[in-house]
Amino acid sequence: METKMSFRPALILATALAAWSAAANAETIKIGVTPGPHAQIFEAVKPVAARQGLDIQLIEFSDYVVPNAALDAGDIQANSFQNQPYLDNQKADRGYKIESVGLTVNFPIGVYSKKHKAFADIPDGGKVSIPNDPTNGGRVLLLLRDKGVIKLKDGTGFKPTVLDVTENPKKLKFVEVDAAQAPRALDDVDAAAINTNYATQAGLDPVKDPILREDPKGPYVNLIAVRSADKDKPWVKILVDSYHTAEVKEFILTKFKGAVLPSW
């Protein structure tokens, strides 16, 4: 009994010292996210990463342009907000030396309306807003094509533009807006395509409210990006492994109830 009692304080002290040592040696990184699900998911990732000696600080960006610029400039060490086609487009246009190191989640994009209960109810000549960036705007046009609303030129790939529309029977007018402003456009158009993170911020239900919704397939899985020079650093593996845990997957499934889908 005396041996056990004397050992216990030593064990507590050793545990405390180990925890202090891990905290003292923790590496801190800044990760850029957009408000909403990306930020919320990383709040769940933070304690998992902390147990592996990685301290995550989240920096929120209100648009899709600045996070890659900030990453390329070294103001942050990683970001989590985009899919591969968007990243490829940004790299081609701006010469960024950044790349994907792990897949995260999929956000099926939706088309919403305050005026119509079904897309078929939109009158001829109705206005439909789409994101003004090539990837998300093209994504919506592909959705409309897949639902039989329009036809596109052959070979347009993942980034068609309104100039690639070859048939538009309802003569819909496409209004291009910044993705972050899409919820505000709802009052001024017949329907608006809105990315899931901005839809949830605006109080919309991405599962129940869309009058059209993208199938959860294709190349639009989101990712974690880092600078190419950092991709083999130990903290990158810790970051990705911390995200790819059963604990984080359960959080996503419970929190978002189908609006956001784990994709690893």
Secondary structure, DSSP 8 states (H G I E B T S, - for coil): -HHHHHHHHHHHHHHHHHHHHHHHT-EEEEEEE-TTHHHHHHHHHHHHHHTTTEEEEEEE-SSSSHHHHHHHHTSSSEEEEEEHHHHHHHHHHH---EEEEEEEEE---EEE-SS-SSGGGS-TT-EEEEESSHHHHHHHHHHHHHTTS-EE-TT-TT---GGGEEE-TT--EEEEE-GGGHHHHTTTSSEEEE-HHHHHHTT--TTTS-SEE--S-TT-EEEEEEEGGGTTSHHHHHHHHHHSSHHHHHHHHHHHTTSSEE--
